[in-house]
Amino acid sequence: MKRKLIVPLLAVVVLGGGGVYFWQRTHHQAPPATTLTLYGNVDIRQVQLAFNGTDRIEHMLVREGEAVHKGQPLATLDTTRLEQNVALLEAQAAAQQQNVIRLKRGNRPEEIRKARADAEAARIGAQNAEKAYRRLEDLVAQKFVARQQADDAKAAADAAQSRFEAAQATSRLQVLGPRAEDIAAAEYALKANEAALALARKQLADASLVAPADGVIQDRILEPGDMASPLRSVYTLALTDPMWVRAYVQGPDMGKIHPGMGAEVSTDSYPGKRYRAWLGYISPSAEFTPKSVETTEVRSNLVYQVRVFVCNPENELRLGMPATVSIALDQSQTAVTDTPPCQDQ
């Protein structure tokens, strides 16, 4: 009799316990997560550095692995030909500049006085030639000389008069000075010389290859004696600022994050160490989940790329290093800045 009572009682207990468990699952949801964890890889930009000119490389100033700063010289070309070209164009520009100054100042007073004196001398010569002709005309009328002599005197007088008129015109031109068109042409020629000189100086400056930004020399491709050109890379520069982690977030988590949120980054290479970071970019479009992405729960094939900028003060992070990003979700809206807040670290 007792056994018959035990079986129904056990069934009631089991059903009751199941009902309680079901009621708890349906009426009491788990508290929402306060941290979003993403997985990705450290990413940086790489720059292929090349000379903006063609010549032999004379010096290579840095090696692989060296940290460089913006504006630091990295390599130089043989500048003999470029320096000579600059010197030639400097001389040509200086000569043309003096030509412009001379035209603007006009003729010297001594040149004007000489032109006037030449005109006066021509006038006197013309008057004398005219008098000689008239005397011969009187002698021809009296038949003391031949007509040919009078004709020759007439031609000489006419020639003297023409020389006088030419001397007068020359004197007026000396007073007027150069034409405005000649001055303008000389000024444009000077501008052309100055432009050619500026180009030559730029080519000389381009013979020195400098770092465009802070970074680390990743590859040294050419050596002294190699022929450089704009199409041949000399170095590969890895830009370490900014550095970020490229990660992917699933669609259901998109509403939990926004640009500017603070974050922390950790890696397997330095266990227990966390790097300050911030969420700088969220892709506006979805993409299929890359094969390298690892997530704790894959519910969709579409994800959104995010870029989490990270502080790397001790230069420990490397390109491609796997990283874990932790983003606290209970953050207020923060302003988006161009660089991570690493200055006070």
C-alpha positions in Angstrom: 0.0 0.0 0.0 2.8 2.3 0.9 4.6 1.6 -2.4 1.5 2.6 -4.3 1.5 6.0 -2.5 5.2 6.7 -3.1 5.0 6.6 -6.9 2.3 9.2 -7.2 4.1 11.4 -4.7 7.3 11.2 -6.7 5.5 12.1 -9.8 3.9 15.1 -8.1 7.3 16.3 -6.9 8.9 16.0 -10.3 6.1 17.8 -12.0 6.1 20.5 -9.4 9.8 21.0 -9.7 9.6 21.2 -13.5 6.8 23.7 -13.3 8.8 25.9 -10.9 11.8 25.7 -13.2 9.7 26.6 -16.3 8.0 29.4 -14.5 11.4 30.9 -13.5 12.7 30.6 -17.0 9.6 32.3 -18.5 9.1 35.0 -15.9 12.6 35.9 -14.8 15.1 36.8 -17.6 18.9 36.9 -17.0 20.2 40.4 -16.3 21.6 42.1 -19.4 25.4 42.0 -20.0 27.3 45.1 -19.0 30.4 44.3 -21.2 30.7 43.6 -24.9 33.6 41.4 -25.9 35.0 41.5 -29.4 37.8 39.6 -31.0 40.1 40.8 -33.8 43.6 41.6 -34.8 46.0 44.6 -34.5 46.1 46.6 -37.7 48.3 49.4 -38.9 48.9 51.4 -42.1 51.9 50.8 -44.2 53.5 53.4 -46.5 55.8 52.6 -49.5 58.4 55.4 -49.5 60.0 56.4 -52.8 62.0 59.3 -54.1 60.2 61.9 -56.2 63.1 61.9 -58.6 65.5 59.8 -60.5 69.2 59.4 -59.6 71.7 57.2 -57.8 71.2 56.6 -54.1 74.1 58.1 -52.2 73.2 57.4 -48.5 70.8 55.1 -46.7 70.4 56.5 -43.2 68.2 54.0 -41.3 67.7 50.2 -41.1 64.9 47.8 -40.5 63.3 48.0 -37.1 64.4 51.5 -36.4 61.8 54.0 -35.1 61.7 57.2 -37.0 60.0 60.5 -36.5 58.1 62.8 -38.9 60.5 64.9 -41.0 63.6 62.7 -40.2 65.9 62.2 -43.2 65.9 58.5 -44.3 68.0 58.5 -47.5 69.7 60.9 -50.0 70.5 60.9 -53.7 73.6 62.1 -55.5 72.9 65.8 -55.9 75.8 66.9 -58.1 73.7 67.4 -61.2 70.8 69.0 -59.4 73.1 71.5 -57.6 74.7 72.6 -60.8 71.3 73.0 -62.4 70.1 75.2 -59.5 73.3 77.3 -59.8 72.7 77.8 -63.6 69.1 78.9 -63.1 70.0 81.2 -60.3 72.4 83.0 -62.5 69.9 83.2 -65.4 67.2 84.6 -63.0 69.6 87.1 -61.6 70.6 88.3 -65.1 67.0 88.7 -66.2 66.1 90.5 -63.0 68.9 93.1 -63.8 67.5 93.4 -67.3 64.0 94.2 -65.9 65.5 96.8 -63.5 67.4 98.4 -66.4 64.3 98.7 -68.6 62.2 100.2 -65.8 64.8 102.8 -65.0 65.0 103.9 -68.7 68.0 105.4 -70.4 70.7 107.1 -68.5 71.0 111.0 -68.7 74.4 110.6 -70.4 72.8 108.5 -73.2 70.1 111.1 -73.7 72.6 113.9 -73.9 74.7 112.0 -76.4 71.6 111.4 -78.6 70.8 115.1 -78.5 74.4 116.0 -79.3 74.4 113.5 -82.3 71.1 115.1 -83.5 72.7 118.6 -83.2 75.8 117.5 -85.1 73.6 116.0 -87.8 71.6 119.2 -88.0 74.8 121.3 -88.5 76.0 118.8 -91.1 72.7 119.0 -93.0 72.8 122.8 -93.0 76.4 122.9 -94.2 75.5 120.4 -97.0 72.5 122.5 -98.0 74.7 125.7 -98.2 77.3 123.9 -100.3 74.6 122.7 -102.7 73.2 126.3 -103.2 76.7 127.7 -103.9 77.2 125.1 -106.6 73.8 125.9 -108.0 75.0 129.5 -108.5 78.2 128.4 -110.1 76.3 126.1 -112.4 74.1 129.0 -113.4 77.2 131.0 -114.2 78.6 127.9 -116.0 81.7 127.8 -113.8 81.1 124.2 -112.7 79.4 121.2 -114.3 75.8 120.2 -113.5 77.1 116.9 -112.1 78.9 118.6 -109.2 75.7 120.3 -108.3 73.7 117.1 -108.5 76.2 115.4 -106.2 76.0 118.2 -103.7 72.2 117.9 -103.8 72.4 114.2 -103.0 74.8 114.9 -100.2 72.5 117.5 -98.7 69.5 115.2 -98.9 71.5 112.5 -97.2 72.6 114.8 -94.4 69.1 115.9 -93.9 68.0 112.3 -93.5 70.7 111.6 -91.0 69.6 114.6 -89.0 66.0 113.4 -88.9 67.2 110.0 -87.9 69.3 111.5 -85.1 66.3 113.5 -84.0 64.1 110.4 -83.8 66.8 108.6 -81.9 67.1 111.4 -79.4 63.3 111.3 -78.8 63.4 107.6 -78.3 66.2 108.0 -75.7 64.0 110.4 -73.8 60.9 108.2 -74.0 62.8 105.1 -72.8 61.8 101.4 -73.3 58.3 100.5 -74.5 55.8 99.2 -71.9 55.5 96.0 -73.9 59.3 95.4 -73.7 59.2 95.9 -69.9 56.2 93.5 -69.6 58.0 90.9 -71.8 61.1 91.1 -69.6 59.0 90.7 -66.5 57.3 87.6 -67.8 60.7 86.2 -68.8 61.9 86.8 -65.2 58.8 84.9 -63.9 59.6 82.0 -66.2 63.2 81.9 -64.9 62.0 82.1 -61.3 59.5 79.2 -61.9 62.3 77.1 -63.4 64.5 77.9 -60.5 61.8 77.0 -58.0 61.3 73.7 -59.8 65.0 73.0 -59.7 65.1 73.7 -56.0 62.2 71.4 -55.4 64.0 68.7 -57.3 67.0 69.3 -55.1 64.9 69.1 -52.0 63.3 65.9 -53.3 66.7 64.3 -53.4 66.3 63.8 -49.6 63.8 61.3 -48.5 62.1 62.1 -45.2 59.7 60.3 -43.0 56.1 61.5 -43.6 55.0 60.5 -40.1 56.2 58.6 -37.0 56.6 54.9 -37.5 59.0 52.0 -37.7 61.0 51.0 -40.7 59.6 47.6 -41.7 61.6 46.9 -44.9 64.8 48.4 -46.4 64.4 47.6 -50.1 67.2 49.5 -51.9 70.8 50.2 -51.1 73.4 53.0 -51.9 74.3 52.8 -55.6 70.8 51.7 -56.7 69.0 53.8 -59.2 66.0 55.4 -57.5 62.8 56.5 -59.2 59.2 57.4 -58.1 58.2 53.9 -59.1 60.7 52.1 -56.9 60.1 51.9 -53.2 63.1 52.5 -50.9 61.5 51.7 -47.6 58.3 50.3 -46.1 57.2 52.4 -43.2 54.8 51.0 -40.6 52.7 53.8 -39.1 52.4 53.1 -35.4 50.2 56.1 -34.7 47.4 55.6 -34.9 47.2 51.9 -34.1 43.9 50.0 -33.9 42.3 46.7 -33.6 40.1 45.6 -36.4 37.2 43.6 -35.0 33.7 42.6 -36.0 30.4 43.1 -34.2 27.2 41.2 -34.8 24.0 42.9 -35.8 22.1 42.5 -32.5 25.0 44.3 -30.7 25.0 47.3 -33.1 22.6 49.3 -30.9 24.8 48.9 -27.9 27.9 50.7 -29.1 28.7 54.1 -30.7 31.9 55.9 -31.8 33.8 57.5 -28.9 33.1 54.8 -26.3 36.1 53.8 -24.1 37.5 50.3 -24.4 40.3 48.1 -23.2 42.4 45.8 -25.3 44.3 42.7 -24.2 46.5 40.1 -26.0 47.7 36.6 -25.3 51.3 37.9 -25.7 51.0 40.0 -22.5 48.6 38.2 -20.2 47.0 40.4 -17.6 48.0 43.7 -19.3 45.3 46.0 -20.7 45.7 48.8 -23.1 43.6 51.9 -23.2 41.5 52.2 -26.3 38.4 53.8 -27.8 35.9 53.0 -30.5 36.7 55.2 -33.4 34.9 53.7 -36.4 31.8 51.5 -37.1 31.3 50.4 -40.7 28.1 51.7 -42.3 27.6 48.4 -44.2 27.5 44.7 -43.3 29.7 42.0 -44.6 30.0 38.2 -44.4 31.8 36.9 -41.4 35.5 36.6 -42.2 37.0 33.2 -41.5 39.5 34.6 -39.0 36.8 36.1 -36.8 36.1 34.2 -33.6 33.0 34.9 -31.6 31.5 33.2 -28.6 28.1 32.7 -30.3 27.7 32.8 -34.1 24.1 33.6 -34.9 24.4 35.4 -38.2 26.7 35.4 -41.2 26.6 39.2 -41.4 28.8 41.4 -39.2 29.9 45.0 -39.1 33.6 46.0 -39.0 34.7 48.3 -36.1 38.0 50.0 -35.6 39.1 50.3 -32.0 42.1 52.7 -31.6 44.5 51.6 -29.0 47.3 53.2 -27.0 50.7 51.5 -27.4 53.1 53.5 -25.4 55.7 50.7 -25.0 55.5 49.6 -28.6 54.4 46.1 -27.7 51.6 45.6 -30.1 52.5 44.2 -33.6 50.7 43.9 -36.9 48.3 40.9 -37.0 48.5 40.2 -33.3 45.2 38.6 -32.0 43.5 40.9 -29.5 40.4 41.0 -27.3 38.4 44.1 -27.0 36.2 44.8 -23.9 33.7 47.6 -24.1 31.7 48.6 -21.1 28.1 49.2 -22.2 27.1 51.5 -19.3 28.9 54.5 -20.8 27.4 57.9 -21.6 27.7 59.5 -25.0 31.2 60.8 -25.5 32.7 63.1 -28.1 34.6 61.5 -31.0 38.2 62.7 -31.2 40.9 62.2 -33.9 43.4 60.5 -31.7 43.2 58.1 -28.7 43.5 59.6 -25.2 47.1 58.3 -24.7 48.8 61.5 -23.6 48.0 61.1 -19.9 48.9 57.5 -19.8 
